[in-house]
Amino acid sequence: MARFFKPTKKTSFSKKHQEVQIERMDHHGAGIGYLDKKPVFVEGALTDEKVLVQLSESKAKFAKATLIKVLEPSEQRTKPFCRHYHQCGGCNQQHVVRQQQIDNKQVALSQLMNKLAGSLCH
């Protein structure tokens, strides 16, 4: 008889708050740190910040976490100018000084173009 239901493997991960040192940014503006050599993407975290996070998703090669608290803020962190910033979600880098926003976007574009150019050459 055919089997239509395929049980999925349940993955469990720690819901404890954990400290993470953010090393760089991804092309979406999320901070990237590492826990046990696995990249952890943290929305709202900046490069060179130490943050307290709670894992929200854990895959084999990466994890996503929710920012609980910034323990050691970056010099690039600033107060968002829009009072709706934390609720809206439309502008994901208002908490970064303007010049750093531009630098982050230039690096992200460069990395994506290099990746695309590399895949076209193969």
N, C-alpha and C positions, 0 to 999 in steps of 0.2 A: 504494500500500500504506500502511496506517495506521502511524504512528510512535508507539510506546508509551513509548519512553525519551526523556526530555527532559534533555539534559545541563545541569548546573548550572554557573553561572559561578563559577570559583574566585577567592576573594578572598585576596589576600596582604597581610599587615601585618607590621610590625616586631615581632620578639620581643625586641628590646633592652629593657633596663630604662630607664624614663623617669621624670623628675621631674614631678609634677603637684601643683598647689596646689588643695586642696579648698575649694570656695566655699559649698556648701550640702549638705543631705541630701535624699534622696528619701523617699517614703512607706514604703519597706521598710527604711530605716535605713542605706542605702549612701551613701557620700560621692559627690558629683558634682564633678568637675573638668573641665578642657577641654584638649584637645590639638588644635591647628590648628582652633580654633573648634568642634570636635565634642565633645559631652558624653561623658565617660568615667565609668562607674559603678564605684566601688571599694568592695567589701564590707569593712567593718572600719575605714574611714577616717572621720575626723571633720572638721567645718567648721573652717576656719583651720589645717589641718595641711598641711605639705609632705611628700609621700610618694613613695617609689620604687615603681613598678608595672611589671608586664609585661602587655601586652595579651593577652587570652584569646579575645576575639571582637570583630570589627569589622564593623559594618553601615554602610549609607549615611548614617544619621542619628545613630548613637550607637555607643559601644564599651563593652566591659566589660573590666576589668583585675583582676588578682590583686595584692593588697597584698604587696610584698616587704619593705619596711621603712618605718617612720615616721621621717622625717628631722628634722622639727620638730613635736613633739607639741602638741596643743591643751591648753589649761588644763582642759578638760572631760574629758580622758582619765583614767581611773582603772583600778586593777587589778581584774579581775573577781573577785567573791567566790566563785564556783563553780570548783573545780579542774578540772572537765570542760568548761568553757566553750569552749575552743578545739577540742575534738573533737566535742562534742555538736551544736551548731548550733540548739538549742531556744530560746535566748534571745539575740537578735541585738544587744542594746544594753547588755550588762553592762559593757562597757569605757567607758561614759559615766556621769558622775555622775548620781545619781537625778533631781535637778531638771531637768537638761538632757534626760534621757529623756522626762520628762513634757512639756517644752516642744516637743521634736521631734515627739512624737505629736500634740500639739494643733495644731501647724502643718500636719502631714500631713493630719489629719482636716479641718481648715479648707480646705485646698487642694482635697482631693477633693470636699468638699461644694460648694464654689464651682464646680468643674468640672462636677459633676453638675447643679447648679441651672442653670448656663449652657446645658447641652445640653437641658434640659427646656423652656427658654424659646424655643428656636428652632423 
